[in-house]
């Protein structure tokens, strides 16, 4: 895993812990996916599913309702330092979600 992907995954893990503490949200399935697929692949799978279904992930919805979009995976995907890990379509999907609030 390259350095940027490692940093991305660590950021997602940190956000997961913060979501649990600050929003009382325990993203069990997301945690399982991170362990199994790593951060970048987990993000790509969830984004792909969202694009295909037209619906954001349950985690996004939960954090939206908590008023904490800053803790979403989509927020991390849109950060300039991680954009090299994702396609333009994936980044644009995340931006649209975050802007639709």
Buried (B, 14 or more C-beta within 10 A) or exposed (E): EEEBBEBBBEBBBEBBEBBBEBBEBEBEEBBEBBEEBBBBBBBBEBBEEBEEEEEBBEBBEBBBEBEBBEBBBBBBBBEEEBBEBBEEEBBEBBBEBBEEE
